[in-house]
Amino acid sequence: MTELEEALAKMEAENKKLQDENRKLKSHSGVLVRENESLRDRLGVKEEPMCEDGSVEKLGSPGSAVSYPPQQQETTLALYKAASHSLSFLLMLM
């Protein structure tokens, strides 16, 4: 019985640790969302249109309503990709 109790105690400790980490990641995700919004505002980027299936249209795709001045396009795409990957990773962890 003590082996089971020890295993249970370890699992409960690990569970608590994972729950704490999840809370921190959710908080950080919120910070990244606000930062992303701020960067979009600073760059003058309009919100990405949603596809019928709920996904976001990719920048520069044929139906995209986002337009960029030519000199900002590469910078904006790189910034978007970095923010998108970070948010996708964090949302996957939720």
Summary of the structure (lengths in Angstrom):
residues: 94
radius of gyration: 19.9
end to end distance: 34.2
largest distance: 69.2
contacts: 194
relative contact order: 0.13
helix: 70%
strand: 2%
